[in-house]
Amino acid sequence: MEILAQVLPILLYVLGSVLLVVLIILGIKIIKVVDRTDALIQDVEEKTASLNGLFHMIDTITDTLSLISDRFVDNVTGLLSKLFHRRKKEEEDYE
């Protein structure tokens, strides 16, 4: 029993030291991975920032085309509705 009381703390100290070394190595590797991902994210942000002008221009063009087509459709439907409403009034007056 005395031998077990002497060996067990030494075994726990050795295992604790090994665990500490492994955790330090894992921490260093995690820091390297985080640095790489940070560099990658910055690169992606720079590329998307360079495309923001293009996307803004495309958005402006599509909004303008949509406005023009909406006005055209409104004018055509207005003309058609005037034509059909006149015919109904003429038929009512003709009777």
Buried (B, 14 or more C-beta within 10 A) or exposed (E): EEEEEEEEEEEEEEEEEEEEEEEEEEEEEEEEEEEEEEEEEEEEEEEEEEEEEEEEEEEEEEEEEEEEEEEEEEEEEEEEEEEEEEEEEEEEEEE
